[in-house]
């Protein structure tokens, strides 16, 4: 008996893993989502569109370009914090199907008060294939979610040490390198995927064919942060500065995945029906711990009207150690009480699991670099431009399972910013940047073209008696559509972030 239970549980786990074999727009499992995020600790540069490569100044710039320590005239300390609010939405639009006319109505929960067809305009049809296929739940196709968070962003300190004709600047700090906040949901996942057309379309049904499909809701979420502990050093000789830094990464996140079956679909050549005979639900919840070690180098050349800079992040590996609980329940209908005399309740078989999980996975990030320039054509104005190549399509992952995993994509990105110094003590800033995501929307016209987060920023800075205050407001907008033959899912994420940095130079 124990052997039979073991076989059943193993088979059920394999079936569960198989149901996760979907593209990113449907039910991709939770792995390293969020680790691609890069936070900028230098608030002056944040207000200028994140142009930290050449425009970053002060101790907090060491996290992005260690050569930015150039120009520090005395010992200084800095502290930054951030607050963010966000909203996420998904709206689904299903294409009416000429053969399965009720499918789009069911998926969008649009049957409303539409009555079942009748025979001779009087009696409702009794054939289950001809009745309206209504959902058994009230999930609906669309969802929205909002929230907020606040956290310290960075603490940093730096001090110059004159060495004859060369100035040595040493610095160190702790910063949030990645905000792991992540959420995704799809209320209409089908297994197999009904609207698939890449890499090849699903064959059209012909007389005699039968297709059985599981229909369910899937969601995944992650809440946590990765921190970096960074010492840095920079050498300045004349107009040229060289810098180097090392970073120890450590962080933790709360992870959750959930699936709830909505029904079991059976398709024939020209009709379909929805049943609740098989129902599976599971929750995977636990904690991920991230660790790693990396390094960076930078160079900066400064003249009165122009500053040129470059930084490079060396290849590094993050290790994810996951531990958590996996809870599963599946019910299979054996006999329905409505059709069985003497039976007061439906007869079902129940399979339940509650097991501890643990695994170790790794992700390796390739060499990346950024180029920056600052122009000062007038005494009161500065204009900055950054171009960054992270090559995230070159990441490699060592995973416990590759089921449902999609490859990351990437492209170069730019950042623009400007600063107007109203008085010697007060400055106004503005900027724009784009942040390519690691995924390409399903059905994208250009295969492998990533979705792009657009960020517009405003900022201001005050300096008085060695003390400084920099603030920045960032508005982020990520909008993209996942498209299949059957439907379009319109996804959007909007973020409002306020960041402030206090500094004091001795």
Buried (B, 14 or more C-beta within 10 A) or exposed (E): EEEEEEEEBEEBBEEBEEBBBBBBBBBBBBBBBBBBBBBBBBBBBBBBBBBBBBBBBBBBBBBBBBBBBBBBEEBBBBBBBBBBBBBBBBBBBBBEBEEBEBBBBBBBBEBEEEEEEEEEEEEEEEEEEBBBBBBEBEBBBBBEBEEEBEEBBBBBBBBBEEEEEEBBBBBBBBBBBBBBBBBBBBBBBBBBBBBBBEEEEBEEBEEEEEBEBBBBBBBBBBBBBBBBBBBBBBBBEEEBBBBBBBBBBBBBBBBBBBBBBBBBBBBBBEBBBBBBBBBBBBBBBBEBBBBBBBBBBBBBBBEEEEBBBBBBBBEBBBBBBBEBEBBBBBBBBEEBEEEEEEEEEBEBEEBEBEEEEEBEBBBBBBEBBBBBBBBBEEEEEBBBBBBBBBBBBBBEBEBEEEBBBBEBBBBEBEBBBBBEBEEEEEBBBBBBBBBBBBBBBBBBEEEEEBBBBEBBBBBBBEBEEEEBBBBBBBEBEBBBBBBBBBBBBBBBBBBBBBBBBBBEBE
